[in-house]
Amino acid sequence: MDKHEQTSWERLEQWAERAERHAASRLQERDRIAERNHWKVIRAFQKHKVSDFHFAGSTGYGYNDRGREVLDDVYADIFGAEAALVRPHFASGTHTISCALFGALRPGDELMYITGKPYDTLHKVIGHEGDGTGSLRDFGIGYKEIPLLASGEVNWEQVEQALTSRTKVIGIQRSRGYEWRTSFSVAAIGQMVKKIKQLKPDAIVFVDNCYGEFTEELEPTQVGVDLMAGSLIKNPGGGLASTGGYICGREELVRKASYRLTAPGIGGEVGAMLDTLRATYQGLFLAPHLVGQALKGSVFTAAMLELLGFETNPAWDAERTDLIQAIRFGREDALIAFVQGIQRAAAVDAHVVPEPWDMPGYEYPVIMAAGTFIQGGSLELSADAPIREPYIAYMQGGLTYSHVKFGVLTALEDMEKRGIFVIKPNMT
């Protein structure tokens, strides 16, 4: 090779610099939103007089765990809710959502999702009648699903036609999941709440808030949502919470959800926190900044890949309301190479090569890049995709902006090495 000939990495770095110049205004905006959310969290800590003794763990039944109680209050304050339930005992976001739904619904009631098909892992929670698994349908709870319009908006005409006296909970998934659609902003969710309450005033509006926390200055419970759930190994755990989830909203509904987590009459009054409190508090403290870093990484990713000719959603200059950056590859080999490249850029398990496999709860083989300190921690740089046309990768997270850049450049370099993609010199 001629000593003046650029390496693939050098060409990629030049494209990266161009992408950053191109997206400078959006990158600056993410810093501002992160700053405002960080101030909000600090003020909540101060209001509830968080102190060192709140970090001590409890054992056994966990009665009178003041750290646990104050943590609930801090979450409720940050999210503008009447009450919150924040626990390491939630095994995943799906488990957390399940507790929220089972708490709010009773046999004979109906759940209606108005944002199309929910995330894959929730399908088994909804289930089908008589499946014997203890699903919602197995307990005689009805289910309807209203597909979105081609524009990505709620089909209100169909929603109104589908409402019955049985309809108890209206479900909204904020994030895109494995769909090529725009995620719903807090403002859009607020408009949905107004419309739902006009059509059925007694309906409980539930939001799956996974991937959305701290991406905007407001949260769904601040615009009228009755009940909301999310995972601590996503945004609000700040990369430090090792497990858990949260539910917040109206006090009555949060209490009913707590009965599903533990037992009726016990609810949130028990549950030893062991040694989880310090990391959960500190992770929450860091979360707005780290979410900001991840979102800057997503903006960069979209700008970089769009310059190189790929189709992304959201585009680099679009408003953002969750962590997820979707990239359409159109080819199975390109999709797999990109995801494997994200894994190779990890600090943990970089030597592992992910392959598609039949993951429990998913309908298609899934490939997942997750070289993370917390297993499955989606605030850390990760990527996953169902192996199905049109072969879209869903990338999220990044505890530092520089790691996201490194991951994208590594993935593109791998794609070139495999002959899938040619990195042209940057001529500007």
Secondary structure, DSSP 8 states (H G I E B T S, - for coil): --TTS--HHHHHHHHHHHHHHHTHHHHHHHHHHHHHHHHHHHHHHHHTT--GGGG----TT-TT-HHHHHHHHHHHHHTT-SEEEEETT--SHHHHHHHHHHHH--TT-EEEESSSS--GGGHHHH--TT-SS--TGGGT-EEEE----TTSS--HHHHHHH--TTEEEEEEE-S-TTSSS----HHHHHHHHHHHHHH-TT-EEEEE-TTTTTSSSS-GGGGT-SEEEEETTSGGGTTT--S-EEEEESHHHHHHHHHHHS-TTTGGG----TT-HHHHHHHHHHHHHHHHHHHHHHHHHHHHHHHTT-EEES-TTS---SS-EEEE-SSHHHHHHHHHHHHHT-SSSTT-----B--TT-SS-EEEE---SSTT-TTSSEEEEES-TT-EEEEE--SSHHHHHHHHHHHHHHHHHTTS--------
